[in-house]
């Protein structure tokens, strides 16, 4: 098996990250998002990823296997609106909370540990930024992602939100966990 690794993304990675997002969303989330949201993503994804890579407060990580980019992850400080309770109240550790904005591995590269390596790298990066705890949002019906985060020790904290994709409403649950994640295997 070719060597697997994780590294920080560079601007030249934006097209491949956009491609992976589109393929993965079309494969795994088309029913949740609707065609309108997917079509809009096709026209904006590459530019959005270029901006995310350049953003000074976040880090975009890419997982590679040999010469192939197979997945990505975005992490950074959790914005107040992401870490606040449903009533808008901030927890005492809000300033020490990081956000894992997304982890996606292209389906054909799944079940090879890339997601775990991405989460581990993101958690290490957040710890270097003095973050103690992480949060992420996962579609309530995405059993694969929910199971992935549960295996890492992350649990729902009782907060939910509903996103409007233009065609559908998508319910997400917020998960939280510690950032002292160990990479196994």
N, C-alpha and C positions, 0 to 999 in steps of 0.2 A: 504494500500500500504506500503511495506517495506520502511524503511528510505533510502533516497538518500543522497549521500555525494560525496565530491571530496577530494582527498588526494594526496600527492606526492608519486610517484611510488617508489618501492623498487626493488632490483634485482630479487626477486622471482616473480615479476609481468611480467617479459619479455615474458615468454611463452604465457600468456593470452593476452597480448597486441598484440603479433604477430598473434595469432589466430583471434582476433577481426579485425585486419588489413586485413588479408587474406579473411575472410568471407565478410567484408564490401566491399573490392575492387572487389571481385568476383561478389557480388550482384549489386553494383552500378557503377563500373568502368570497367568491363570486356571489353565492346565495345570500350572504350577510350584507354585502355592500351594494349590490345592484350594478347594472351595466353603466349607468350614468356616472357613478363615482369612478369606476374603472377607466372609462373613456377619458374623464378629466385628468386622471393620474397619468395617462399615456402622454399627454401634452405638457405636463408640468414636472414630472418626477425628476428628470435629469437636472434641471435647474435647481429644484428644491434640494437635491442631494449635494450639489456643488455648494450651495449656501450653507447647508448643515456642516459640511466638512470644514468650511472656512470660519464658522462661528467660533469665537474664542472661548465660550463657556462650556461647550460640549465637545465630546470626542466621539467620532464615528470609528468603529472598529470593523475590520473585515476579516473573515475567516477564509483561509486558503487551504487547498489540498493540492500539493504539487504546484503547477502553474495556474490552477483554476481558482477564481474567487467563487466561494460557495455560499456565503452568508454574510450578514452584517448585524451590527448592534449600535445603538446610539445611547450615550449616557452623559449625564451632567447634573448640576445642582437641580433639585426639584423646585420649580416655580411655586410661589405661595398658593396659587389657585389649584395646583395639582396635589399639594399635600394637605390642604385645609379640609376640615370636616364638611359634611353636607351643609351645615349652618354657617360655614365660612370661618369658623374658629381654627386658629393655627395651633398645632401641638407644640409642646415645649421644645422638641428637638427639630423643629422645622428647618432651622439653619444647618443642621447636620444630616439632612436627608437628601439622598440622591435619587434621580429618576432614571430608570431604564426605559427609554421612550419606545424602543422596539428591539426585538430580536427576531430575525428571519433567516432561515436556512432554506435554500432552494430544495424543493421536495426530492429531487433525484439524488441529493447529497445527504439526505436525512439519516438518522440513526447511526451516525459515525462519530458522535461526540462534539460536533462543531458548535452546537448551541451551548453546551456546557463550557466549552473553552471561551466562547464569546461572553457568557455571563461572568465567568471567573475573571477575565481580563477587565470587563467593565467594572466589576466590584473592586478590583485592585486599584483601578484608576480613580474611582470615587473615594476610596480610603486614602489615597494620596492627597485628595482634596479635603481631607478632614471630615468625611461623611461616615456616619456610623450605621445608618439604616438606609434601605432602598425601598422604592415603590415602583410599581408598574401597573398598567391597565391592560386587561385582557378581556376579549369578548366573552360574555357569560356562557355562550354555547361552544367555545373553543376548548374542547376537552383535552386536546393534545397539549396546548400551551399551558392550561391550568395544571395538568399533570407534571409537565416539565418544571414549573416553578415550585410546585409542592415537593417534588423530589429534592429541590435545592433548599427546602425548609421555609419557603415563603407561603403565607396564608392570606386569605381574604380578611380585610379589616372591617368589613361591614359597609363600606362606601361603594355606591354604584352611581353610574352616570349613563345618560342616554345621548347618543350622537345621532344627528340627522344626516343621512348620506344624500338626501335629495329624493331618494326613492324609498328608502327604508329607515327604520330606527334601529340602532345598534346599541344594545345594553352592554356595558362593560363593568367589571368588578375591579376594584383596586386591591392589589396584593402588596404585602409588605414583608420584608425579611432583613436579616442581618447581612452585612457585606463581607463577613469572614468566611467566604465560600471556599471550600477545598475542592481542588480538581482531582477526581478519582480516575485512575487508569491512564 
